[in-house]
Amino acid sequence: MTKFLRGKYDWIEVTAEKRPEDFRKESFKPIGTCRVVGHIGTKDGWAERKALILNKVKVYKNISELISDSKPPNFVSLAVFKPTEILDFKWCKEKDSNRSVGESKQLDMFASNNFKRVEKLPFKFKYIFKDESGRSSKLTIMDWETGALFLRYKKDFKLACEKVKEKYLNDFARGKDLYFFLGTTKKRHNTAKTPFSIIGTFHPPKKKQ
């Protein structure tokens, strides 16, 4: 890798090839190294980021439509989703003892032999929300930043969970214009009733009235 990523919304160049063993349309494998070629900032209320995220791809507002598009022939596995209403934010004890926060060297994800398992989270975090049809859903948040925030306060589990809730419910859901980045895993894509999880959030500032 020629240069470490600075963070979210870096532009990179990388050669990639479709994973032949994976039927999901967005599943590609990076080949070789990647190069950072730019960065998208937050000027003018995230104008450049919104132009990329909200204008270049379909923004789903109906969870049933998205689930339908995840089936043949589309096999959609990545999506931007706009919840109509956030109802709550919950956490529960993690049953999967093998689930970890992510990789300790997230920024060097394309280099070999750099992955290292980090601490396992004892809790799952979930958004409960409604879509434009009024359907209520509960989706697990798999974003590694959620785990990173929790681990900052891990000596006090109750405090750590409250800090995560404060950020995701009070800040993102109530204070920002919140969208979800949703994704599936190959294992659950064709077997789960609702195969999507929240793999990230997009939260530009709300438009001034």
KEZA-204322 format. One record per residue (C-alpha): residue in one letter; x, y, z negated. Coordinates in pm, 1 decimal, decimal comma, always signed. Layout:
BEGIN
residuo  u  v  w
a  X  Y  Z
...
// end
This chain:
BEGIN
residuo  u  v  w
m  +0,0  +0,0  +0,0
t  +154,3  +326,8  +106,2
k  -11,6  +546,0  -152,1
f  -221,3  +492,0  -464,7
l  -582,0  +599,0  -445,1
r  -659,0  +909,5  -645,9
g  -1008,0  +797,7  -732,5
k  -1358,4  +775,3  -595,4
y  -1431,9  +917,6  -251,2
d  -1082,8  +885,2  -111,1
w  -1077,7  +822,8  +264,0
i  -862,2  +522,9  +349,8
e  -755,4  +347,2  +666,1
v  -732,1  -30,4  +653,5
t  -757,8  -316,2  +900,8
a  -1034,1  -559,7  +809,9
e  -1190,1  -872,8  +951,1
k  -1529,3  -1035,8  +898,9
r  -1527,7  -1317,3  +646,3
p  -1639,8  -1619,4  +854,7
e  -1752,8  -1812,1  +545,9
d  -1983,5  -1530,7  +429,7
f  -2317,4  -1470,7  +605,4
r  -2366,6  -1123,5  +453,2
k  -2331,6  -855,4  +719,7
e  -2113,7  -621,0  +510,0
s  -1866,4  -884,1  +390,6
f  -1519,9  -805,0  +527,4
k  -1166,5  -891,8  +418,4
p  -888,6  -627,9  +418,4
i  -571,0  -729,0  +600,8
g  -234,2  -585,8  +507,7
t  -201,3  -245,9  +342,6
c  -425,9  +58,5  +335,9
r  -343,8  +425,6  +372,5
v  -507,8  +721,7  +199,3
v  -593,7  +983,5  +460,6
g  -810,6  +1230,1  +268,5
h  -1050,5  +1298,9  -13,8
i  -1413,8  +1413,7  -31,9
g  -1459,2  +1669,7  -307,6
t  -1758,8  +1813,3  -491,8
k  -1778,2  +2164,0  -344,3
d  -2118,2  +2323,1  -276,3
g  -2310,6  +2078,9  -492,7
w  -2149,3  +1768,9  -344,9
a  -2250,1  +1880,1  +6,6
e  -1988,9  +1672,8  +190,6
r  -2053,0  +1363,9  -18,0
k  -2429,3  +1391,1  +30,8
a  -2384,7  +1430,1  +405,0
l  -2189,8  +1103,8  +409,7
i  -2392,6  +899,8  +161,9
l  -2747,3  +1019,6  +228,1
n  -2743,4  +1108,6  +597,3
k  -2530,4  +833,9  +750,8
v  -2707,6  +530,2  +608,5
k  -3063,8  +431,7  +529,0
v  -3173,2  +531,1  +179,6
y  -3417,9  +272,9  +47,8
k  -3703,0  +379,9  -179,8
n  -3900,1  +54,8  -184,3
i  -3741,4  -245,9  -355,4
s  -3964,4  -496,2  -172,6
e  -3851,6  -359,2  +163,1
l  -3488,1  -391,0  +59,2
i  -3533,2  -750,0  -58,6
s  -3704,6  -831,9  +271,1
d  -3411,0  -683,5  +463,2
s  -3171,2  -901,6  +264,2
k  -3328,7  -1208,5  +427,8
p  -3266,8  -1333,7  +783,9
p  -3198,0  -1192,0  +1031,7
n  -3065,2  -876,3  +860,9
f  -2880,6  -1017,5  +556,7
v  -2835,7  -667,6  +408,0
s  -2611,6  -694,6  +101,7
l  -2514,9  -330,6  +36,2
a  -2761,0  -42,5  +10,3
v  -2825,4  +306,5  -120,2
f  -3144,5  +318,5  -327,2
k  -3341,6  +614,0  -464,2
p  -3552,2  +526,5  -771,1
t  -3875,1  +722,3  -801,9
e  -3871,3  +722,1  -1181,5
i  -3625,2  +600,3  -1443,5
l  -3822,8  +436,2  -1721,8
d  -3548,5  +328,6  -1960,4
f  -3194,0  +205,7  -2010,7
k  -3138,0  -116,4  -2205,2
w  -2859,2  -344,1  -2314,0
c  -2851,6  -705,9  -2428,1
k  -2587,6  -955,1  -2534,7
e  -2387,4  -1102,9  -2248,9
k  -2443,2  -1476,9  -2202,9
d  -2177,6  -1522,2  -1935,1
s  -1850,1  -1552,4  -2124,6
n  -1654,5  -1535,9  -1799,0
r  -1770,5  -1190,1  -1697,7
s  -1504,7  -920,4  -1735,4
v  -1507,9  -545,0  -1682,3
g  -1313,1  -571,7  -1360,6
e  -950,6  -556,7  -1263,7
s  -692,1  -353,1  -1446,8
k  -543,3  -226,9  -1121,3
q  -855,8  -123,6  -938,2
l  -669,7  +140,0  -739,1
d  -430,1  -114,9  -594,0
m  -703,2  -356,1  -490,8
f  -553,5  -441,6  -154,0
a  -208,3  -538,6  -278,2
s  -134,5  -899,6  -361,2
n  -61,1  -1035,7  -709,1
n  -183,8  -723,1  -883,9
f  -508,1  -851,0  -1028,6
k  -527,3  -891,8  -1401,1
r  -830,0  -986,3  -1603,0
v  -927,4  -728,2  -1863,2
e  -1149,2  -749,6  -2166,3
k  -1484,8  -921,5  -2142,2
l  -1794,2  -716,6  -2219,7
p  -2019,9  -850,4  -2494,8
f  -2323,5  -671,4  -2347,6
k  -2512,0  -628,2  -2021,9
f  -2650,8  -285,8  -1933,5
k  -2965,6  -238,6  -1725,7
y  -3174,9  +36,3  -1568,7
i  -3553,2  -2,9  -1574,3
f  -3715,2  +201,7  -1298,7
k  -4003,7  +241,5  -1056,0
d  -3985,2  +263,8  -678,6
e  -4211,4  +464,6  -448,2
s  -4475,4  +188,2  -448,2
g  -4497,7  +194,1  -827,2
r  -4323,5  -142,0  -866,3
s  -4114,3  -167,1  -1181,9
s  -3773,9  -335,5  -1168,8
k  -3490,0  -407,6  -1407,9
l  -3141,5  -431,1  -1254,2
t  -2809,9  -506,2  -1419,8
i  -2529,5  -252,3  -1383,3
m  -2206,9  -413,4  -1263,3
d  -2010,6  -90,4  -1217,2
w  -1664,7  -127,7  -1376,2
e  -1688,9  +232,4  -1500,0
t  -1970,6  +126,1  -1733,2
g  -1738,4  -124,8  -1895,7
a  -1454,9  +125,0  -1910,6
l  -1678,3  +369,0  -2098,8
f  -1791,4  +96,8  -2339,5
l  -1434,1  -8,5  -2414,9
r  -1341,5  +345,5  -2519,5
y  -1561,5  +293,0  -2827,2
k  -1536,6  -84,8  -2861,2
k  -1448,5  -75,0  -3232,1
d  -1812,2  +15,5  -3297,8
f  -2044,4  -181,0  -3067,2
k  -2354,6  +21,5  -3156,5
l  -2176,1  +350,3  -3090,1
a  -2028,3  +214,6  -2765,9
c  -2370,9  +108,9  -2635,0
e  -2522,8  +443,6  -2733,3
k  -2243,9  +628,0  -2550,2
v  -2311,2  +426,7  -2234,3
k  -2684,6  +496,4  -2265,5
e  -2621,6  +866,6  -2320,0
k  -2415,9  +887,5  -2000,7
y  -2642,8  +677,0  -1778,4
l  -2982,7  +785,5  -1909,8
n  -2944,0  +1140,3  -2040,2
d  -2671,9  +1261,2  -1803,8
f  -2718,1  +1068,4  -1478,2
a  -3091,2  +987,8  -1483,4
r  -3229,4  +1302,1  -1646,2
g  -2967,7  +1559,7  -1565,6
k  -2862,4  +1462,7  -1213,2
d  -3016,1  +1358,2  -880,6
l  -2960,8  +986,8  -928,3
y  -2918,2  +720,4  -659,8
f  -2801,8  +359,4  -694,3
f  -2541,9  +173,7  -492,6
l  -2681,9  -180,1  -480,9
g  -2506,5  -500,3  -383,5
t  -2545,8  -877,8  -387,6
t  -2314,1  -1168,6  -452,1
k  -2288,0  -1452,9  -205,0
k  -2399,1  -1700,0  -474,3
r  -2721,9  -1515,7  -564,7
h  -2807,9  -1359,3  -230,2
n  -3040,9  -1635,6  -108,8
t  -3140,9  -1781,0  -444,7
a  -3239,0  -1492,9  -675,8
k  -3584,7  -1338,6  -665,5
t  -3420,6  -996,8  -679,5
p  -3062,3  -1055,5  -559,9
f  -2933,8  -700,0  -604,4
s  -2734,4  -547,3  -888,3
i  -2629,1  -187,3  -942,5
i  -2263,7  -169,8  -841,9
g  -2232,6  +206,6  -874,3
t  -2421,4  +533,6  -905,3
f  -2436,9  +843,0  -688,6
h  -2534,1  +1142,5  -898,9
p  -2496,8  +1484,7  -737,0
p  -2630,6  +1785,4  -927,5
k  -2999,6  +1858,8  -894,0
k  -3096,6  +2129,9  -648,9
k  -3157,0  +2464,4  -810,6
q  -3519,3  +2570,6  -809,8
// end
